[in-house]
């Protein structure tokens, strides 16, 4: 009995162990799945936060760059007993002497960098335009020896530029073109060989056999006229040489063309004498040259069609601005996008008819402006959507 009981208990223990293993594995799986789901959510949030932080850092650097793009840092300018207006006047005088025209109104502000000390502090000058800044930097060699000018950069960019400076010097020693642009180094290989290849080839002289042979008679005539002019017996005239250089066939062609032109211009018959009070019973039948012949087609009028993105025509003020803008432009039909007028309608103005269609207030919208003289030819307007509209117009036959 004891052995049977031992066997029974051992089997029970084995079953308990199996159940505990099954339970532990199931519980661990469920717990791990739940943890993985939560970790996925956390990791996605973390990645989104990282991307947002990177975007914000890029925006901050861009704003910092835009803020400083018109700034210049000046060194070596005295600061004792000088107000802001005096500083502006003295700086404008220095820059004008250096060769760049600068007005006080082109300076937005001036301020010193750092706290007051015995040493001369650098000065930041902000200009209204970047091209004026580039002109000052271009002529900085003409500034006095005690004054120097540099661009305004943030601290991080200045540190990067200091680290890149030895690399720039090494590239220049190797014969390459190297310079620092903001916080990056740019290296270019010299292009001397390409410049030599792009040079124009030397032209050959006219006496070379590759060129066409010139007319010997014309050359001899020109030489004779030049020699006679040098001797003083005949006055040298360019027109005479041109006449002599012309061949007899060219002269005949010129004479024929002049005769033909005279015949075409003098179509009128000669005047016939008639006694006073009598009428000419056999008047000449001719048509003056100015009259329009039957073969000539009448002039056709043009239709001027234009398109325009107005950004908005929601208010009457914006419509008046458009009318002033298109006063000096030839137009008959004007297709307009981004009208931003709600609904669909036709309005008759003093000089034109306006059609508009919009589905969302303040967004999209299309329409037409048609000159009032084409009102009878308009068959209808068709608004397909706030992006597409059509006009049905019947044009006269002589329009095109």
C-alpha positions in Angstrom: 0.0 0.0 0.0 2.8 2.4 0.8 4.3 1.9 -2.6 1.0 2.5 -4.3 0.5 5.7 -2.2 4.0 7.0 -3.1 3.3 6.3 -6.8 0.0 8.1 -6.5 1.5 11.2 -4.8 4.3 11.3 -7.3 1.9 11.4 -10.2 -0.2 14.1 -8.4 3.0 16.2 -8.0 3.9 15.8 -11.7 0.4 17.0 -12.7 0.7 20.0 -10.3 4.1 20.8 -11.8 2.7 20.7 -15.3 -0.2 22.9 -14.4 2.1 25.4 -12.7 4.3 25.6 -15.8 1.3 26.1 -18.0 -0.1 28.8 -15.8 3.3 30.6 -15.5 3.8 30.5 -19.2 0.3 31.8 -20.0 0.7 34.6 -17.4 4.1 35.6 -18.6 2.8 35.7 -22.2 -0.1 37.9 -21.3 2.0 40.2 -19.2 4.7 40.5 -21.9 2.1 41.2 -24.6 0.6 43.9 -22.5 4.0 45.4 -21.7 5.0 45.2 -25.4 1.8 47.1 -26.4 2.5 49.8 -23.8 6.1 50.0 -24.8 5.1 50.4 -28.5 2.9 53.3 -27.6 5.6 54.8 -25.5 8.2 54.3 -28.2 5.9 55.9 -30.9 5.3 58.9 -28.6 9.0 59.1 -28.0 9.8 59.1 -31.7 7.1 61.7 -32.4 8.5 63.9 -29.6 12.0 63.5 -31.1 10.8 64.5 -34.6 9.0 67.5 -33.1 12.1 68.5 -31.2 14.2 68.2 -34.3 11.7 70.3 -36.3 11.6 72.9 -33.6 15.4 73.0 -33.5 15.6 73.4 -37.3 13.0 76.2 -37.1 14.9 77.9 -34.3 18.2 77.8 -36.3 16.4 79.1 -39.3 14.9 82.0 -37.3 18.2 82.7 -35.8 19.8 82.8 -39.2 17.1 85.0 -40.6 17.4 87.3 -37.6 21.1 87.8 -38.2 21.3 87.7 -42.0 21.2 91.6 -42.2 23.6 92.1 -39.2 27.2 93.2 -39.3 29.7 93.2 -36.4 32.0 96.2 -36.3 35.3 96.2 -34.3 37.5 99.1 -33.3 34.9 101.9 -32.9 35.3 104.1 -29.9 32.4 104.2 -27.4 33.3 106.9 -24.9 30.8 109.8 -24.9 28.9 108.6 -28.0 25.1 108.4 -28.1 23.2 106.2 -30.6 22.7 109.0 -33.1 26.4 110.0 -32.9 27.3 106.3 -33.4 25.1 106.1 -36.4 26.5 109.3 -38.0 30.1 108.2 -37.4 29.5 104.7 -38.8 27.8 106.1 -41.9 30.7 108.5 -42.5 33.3 105.6 -42.2 31.3 103.4 -44.6 30.7 106.2 -47.1 34.5 106.9 -47.1 35.1 103.2 -47.8 33.1 103.5 -51.0 29.6 102.3 -50.2 26.7 104.8 -50.1 24.8 104.4 -46.8 21.9 106.4 -45.4 20.8 106.6 -41.8 17.4 105.3 -42.8 19.0 102.1 -44.0 20.1 101.2 -40.5 17.4 99.6 -38.3 19.3 99.5 -35.0 22.8 99.7 -33.4 23.9 98.2 -30.1 27.0 97.1 -28.2 27.8 93.5 -27.3 28.5 92.6 -23.7 28.9 94.6 -20.5 30.9 97.9 -20.2 34.6 97.4 -19.7 37.8 99.3 -20.3 38.2 97.5 -23.6 36.4 98.5 -26.7 33.3 96.4 -27.1 32.2 95.2 -30.6 29.1 96.8 -32.1 26.2 95.1 -34.0 24.6 97.0 -36.8 21.4 95.7 -38.4 20.6 96.9 -42.0 17.3 96.9 -43.8 18.6 95.1 -46.8 21.0 92.2 -47.4 22.5 93.6 -50.6 23.7 96.7 -48.7 25.4 94.3 -46.3 27.2 92.5 -49.1 28.3 95.9 -50.6 29.9 96.9 -47.2 31.6 93.5 -47.0 32.8 93.9 -50.6 34.5 97.3 -49.8 35.8 96.3 -46.3 39.4 96.6 -47.5 38.9 100.3 -47.9 38.0 100.8 -44.2 40.5 102.3 -41.8 43.1 99.9 -40.3 41.6 100.2 -36.8 38.1 99.2 -38.0 37.1 95.7 -39.1 33.8 94.2 -40.2 32.5 90.6 -40.0 29.2 88.8 -40.4 27.1 88.1 -37.3 26.9 84.4 -36.5 25.6 82.4 -33.4 28.1 80.9 -31.0 27.5 77.4 -32.2 28.3 78.4 -35.8 31.4 80.4 -34.7 32.7 77.3 -33.0 32.1 75.2 -36.1 33.8 77.8 -38.3 36.9 77.8 -36.0 37.1 74.0 -36.2 36.8 74.1 -40.0 39.5 76.8 -40.5 42.5 74.5 -40.4 40.9 72.2 -42.9 40.3 75.2 -45.2 44.0 76.2 -45.0 45.1 72.6 -45.8 42.8 72.5 -48.9 44.2 75.8 -50.1 47.8 74.5 -49.7 46.8 71.5 -51.9 45.8 74.0 -54.6 42.0 73.7 -54.2 39.5 76.5 -53.9 38.1 76.3 -50.3 35.9 78.6 -48.3 33.4 78.4 -45.4 29.7 79.1 -46.1 27.9 79.6 -42.8 28.7 76.4 -41.0 29.9 74.2 -43.9 33.1 73.9 -45.9 33.0 74.1 -49.7 35.9 72.7 -51.7 36.2 73.1 -55.4 39.0 72.0 -57.7 40.7 74.6 -59.9 39.3 74.9 -63.4 42.4 76.4 -65.3 42.4 73.6 -67.9 38.7 74.1 -68.7 39.3 77.8 -69.1 42.1 77.2 -71.6 39.9 74.8 -73.6 37.0 77.3 -73.7 39.2 80.0 -75.2 38.3 81.1 -78.7 40.3 79.6 -81.5 42.6 81.9 -83.4 41.1 83.1 -86.7 43.0 82.5 -89.9 44.0 85.3 -92.2 41.9 86.1 -95.3 44.8 85.0 -97.6 44.7 81.4 -96.5 43.5 78.9 -99.1 40.8 77.5 -96.8 38.7 80.6 -97.3 36.8 81.6 -100.5 38.7 83.5 -103.1 37.7 87.1 -103.4 37.0 88.9 -106.7 40.4 90.2 -108.0 38.8 92.9 -110.1 37.1 94.5 -107.1 40.4 94.4 -105.1 42.3 96.1 -107.9 39.7 98.8 -108.2 39.8 99.5 -104.5 43.6 99.6 -104.5 43.6 102.1 -107.4 41.1 104.4 -105.7 43.1 104.4 -102.5 46.4 105.1 -104.3 44.8 108.1 -106.2 43.4 109.4 -102.9 46.9 109.3 -101.4 48.5 111.2 -104.3 45.9 113.9 -103.9 44.6 114.0 -107.5 41.2 112.6 -106.5 39.2 112.9 -103.3 38.6 109.6 -101.7 34.9 108.8 -101.1 33.5 105.6 -99.7 30.4 105.9 -102.0 32.5 106.0 -105.1 34.4 102.9 -104.1 31.1 101.1 -103.4 29.8 102.1 -106.9 33.0 100.8 -108.5 33.0 97.6 -106.5 29.5 96.8 -107.7 29.3 94.5 -110.7 27.3 95.6 -113.9 24.8 92.8 -113.2 24.1 94.3 -109.8 23.6 97.7 -111.3 21.1 96.4 -113.8 19.1 94.7 -111.1 19.0 97.9 -109.1 17.8 99.9 -112.2 15.0 97.4 -112.9 13.8 97.5 -109.3 13.7 101.3 -109.3 11.7 101.3 -112.6 9.3 98.7 -111.2 8.8 100.8 -108.0 8.1 103.9 -110.1 5.5 102.0 -112.2 3.7 100.8 -109.1 3.7 104.1 -107.4 2.7 106.2 -110.4 -0.7 104.6 -111.3 -2.5 107.9 -111.7 -3.1 109.1 -115.3 -1.9 112.5 -116.5 -4.1 115.5 -116.0 -6.2 116.5 -119.1 -7.1 120.1 -119.8 -10.9 120.8 -119.6 -12.7 124.1 -120.2 -14.3 125.8 -117.3 -17.9 124.8 -116.7 -17.7 121.7 -118.9 -17.6 118.2 -117.5 -15.3 115.4 -118.5 -17.6 112.8 -120.4 -14.8 110.2 -120.5 -13.2 110.3 -117.1 -10.2 108.0 -116.6 -11.0 104.7 -114.9 -8.4 103.9 -112.3 -8.2 103.0 -108.7 -5.8 105.0 -106.4 -3.2 103.1 -104.6 -4.6 103.9 -101.2 -8.0 102.3 -102.0 -8.6 98.7 -100.7 -8.7 96.1 -103.4 -11.4 93.4 -103.6 -8.9 90.7 -102.9 -7.8 92.3 -99.6 -9.6 90.8 -96.6 -11.1 93.1 -94.0 -9.3 93.5 -90.7 -10.5 91.1 -88.0 -10.9 92.2 -84.5 -9.0 90.3 -81.7 -10.4 88.7 -78.6 -8.1 89.0 -75.6 -8.5 86.2 -73.1 -6.5 86.3 -69.8 -6.3 84.2 -66.6 -5.4 85.5 -63.1 -5.0 84.2 -59.5 -6.4 87.0 -57.4 -6.0 85.3 -54.0 -9.3 86.9 -52.9 -12.2 88.9 -54.3 -14.4 88.5 -51.3 -14.7 92.2 -50.5 -15.6 95.3 -52.6 -12.2 96.8 -51.8 -10.3 93.9 -53.3 -12.5 94.1 -56.4 -11.7 97.8 -56.8 -8.0 97.0 -56.5 -8.4 94.5 -59.3 -10.2 97.1 -61.5 -7.3 99.5 -61.0 -4.8 96.8 -61.8 -6.3 95.8 -65.1 -7.1 99.3 -66.4 -4.0 99.4 -68.7 -4.3 95.8 -69.9 -6.1 94.7 -73.0 -8.6 92.1 -72.0 -12.1 90.9 -73.0 -12.6 87.7 -71.0 -10.7 87.2 -67.7 -10.8 83.8 -66.0 -10.2 84.1 -62.2 -9.2 81.6 -59.6 -9.2 81.9 -55.8 -12.2 84.4 -55.8 -13.3 83.1 -52.4 -16.9 84.3 -52.8 -19.6 82.1 -51.3 -22.4 80.9 -53.6 -23.1 81.3 -57.3 -24.2 84.5 -59.0 -23.9 87.0 -61.8 -23.3 90.7 -61.2 -23.4 93.5 -63.9 -20.9 96.3 -63.3 -20.3 99.5 -65.2 -17.8 98.0 -67.8 -18.1 94.2 -67.3 -20.2 91.3 -66.1 -18.9 89.2 -63.2 -19.7 85.5 -62.6 -18.6 83.7 -59.5 -19.0 80.3 -57.8 -17.8 79.1 -54.4 -18.7 76.3 -52.1 -16.6 77.0 -49.0 -16.5 80.5 -47.4 -13.0 82.0 -47.7 -11.6 79.1 -49.8 -11.1 78.4 -53.5 -13.8 79.7 -55.9 -13.7 80.5 -59.6 -15.3 82.9 -62.0 -15.2 85.2 -65.0 -15.1 88.9 -65.9 -16.5 89.6 -69.3 -16.5 93.0 -71.0 -20.0 94.5 -71.3 -19.8 94.7 -75.1 -19.9 90.9 -75.3 -23.1 90.6 -73.3 -25.2 89.7 -76.4 -22.8 86.9 -77.4 -22.9 85.2 -73.9 -25.1 82.1 -74.0 -24.5 81.1 -70.4 -22.2 80.3 -67.5 -21.7 76.8 -66.0 -20.2 76.3 -62.6 -19.0 72.7 -62.4 -17.3 73.0 -59.0 -15.4 75.6 -56.9 -12.4 74.7 -59.0 -13.9 74.5 -62.5 -16.2 76.9 -64.3 -17.1 77.3 -68.0 -18.5 80.1 -70.2 -20.5 79.5 -73.3 -20.1 82.4 -75.8 -21.0 82.7 -79.4 -18.3 84.6 -81.3 -18.9 86.4 -84.6 -17.4 85.0 -87.8 -15.0 87.9 -88.3 -13.5 87.5 -84.8 -10.9 84.9 -86.0 
